[in-house]
Amino acid sequence: MMVYLSLMLSVALNVLLLWYVQRLLRKFMYISQTLADLHLTTKAFQVFVRSLYSMNNYHGEPMIQELVMRIDEVQQEIEVFRDVFEYTLDEELEEELDDIINEEEAEETH
C-alpha cells in the first residue's frame, strides 16, 4: 500500500515538474525572440544613424556624432544579453547589417 502511495506521489510530482519546465521553456523562447527583435532593431537604427552622419549636411554634427556613440554603447550592451539568448536570431539579416556598418566604417576612415 505504501509503495502505491509513493508511486502515485512520484508520478504526480513528475507531471507537475514537466508542466513547470514547459512553462519555463515557453517563457525562455519568448524572451529569446523578443531580445533577437530588439537586437536587430537597434542594429538597423545604428545603420540609419551612421548613414545620416555620413551625409554631407550632417557630417561633423556633434549631436549626431554623440548619437552614434550612444547607439554603439547600447548595441554592445544588447549583444552581451544576445549571447545568452541567441537561439532565435535571424543570422542573415544580422550579417547584412554588419556588412553595411563595416562598409560605412571603412568609408569614414578613407
C-alpha positions in Angstrom: 0.0 0.0 0.0 2.8 2.4 0.9 4.6 1.6 -2.4 1.5 2.5 -4.4 1.1 5.8 -2.5 4.8 6.6 -3.1 4.5 5.7 -6.8 1.4 7.9 -7.2 3.1 10.8 -5.4 6.1 10.4 -7.6 4.1 10.4 -10.8 2.1 13.5 -9.6 5.3 15.4 -8.8 6.9 14.4 -12.2 3.8 15.6 -14.1 3.9 18.9 -12.1 7.6 19.3 -12.8 7.1 18.6 -16.5 4.4 21.2 -16.7 6.6 23.8 -14.9 9.6 23.1 -17.2 7.3 23.5 -20.2 6.1 26.9 -18.9 9.7 28.0 -18.3 10.8 26.9 -21.8 7.9 28.9 -23.4 9.0 32.0 -21.4 12.6 31.4 -22.4 11.7 31.2 -26.1 9.6 34.4 -25.8 12.5 36.3 -24.2 14.8 34.9 -26.8 12.6 36.1 -29.7 12.0 39.5 -28.1 15.7 40.0 -27.5 16.5 39.0 -31.0 14.0 41.5 -32.4 15.4 44.2 -30.1 18.9 43.4 -31.2 18.0 43.6 -34.9 16.0 46.8 -34.4 18.9 48.6 -32.7 21.3 47.3 -35.3 19.1 48.8 -38.0 18.9 52.0 -36.1 22.6 52.0 -35.8 22.9 51.7 -39.6 20.4 54.5 -40.1 22.3 56.9 -37.7 25.6 56.1 -39.2 24.2 56.8 -42.7 22.7 60.0 -41.5 26.0 61.1 -40.0 27.8 60.3 -43.3 25.6 62.7 -45.2 27.3 66.0 -46.3 24.7 68.1 -44.5 25.2 66.3 -41.1 28.8 65.2 -41.2 30.7 66.5 -38.2 27.5 67.5 -36.4 28.3 66.9 -32.7 24.8 65.8 -31.7 24.7 63.1 -34.3 28.2 62.1 -33.5 27.1 61.7 -29.9 24.1 59.7 -31.0 26.4 57.4 -33.0 28.5 56.8 -29.9 25.5 56.2 -27.7 23.8 53.7 -30.0 27.1 51.8 -30.3 27.1 51.5 -26.5 23.5 50.4 -26.4 24.3 47.8 -29.1 27.2 46.5 -27.2 25.0 46.0 -24.1 22.4 44.2 -26.1 25.0 41.9 -27.6 26.0 40.8 -24.1 22.5 39.6 -23.5 22.1 38.3 -27.0 25.0 35.9 -26.4 22.8 34.3 -23.7 19.6 34.2 -25.8 20.8 33.7 -29.3 18.5 30.8 -30.2 16.0 32.8 -32.4 18.3 35.3 -34.1 17.9 35.9 -37.8 21.6 35.5 -38.8 21.2 36.6 -42.4 19.7 39.9 -41.5 22.3 40.5 -38.8 25.1 39.7 -41.3 23.7 42.2 -43.8 23.5 44.9 -41.2 27.1 44.1 -40.0 28.3 44.4 -43.6 26.6 47.8 -44.0 28.2 49.0 -40.7 31.6 47.7 -41.7 31.4 49.4 -45.1 30.4 52.7 -43.6 33.3 52.5 -41.1 35.7 51.8 -43.9 34.4 54.8 -45.8 34.8 57.0 -42.7 38.5 56.1 -42.4 39.2 57.0 -46.0 
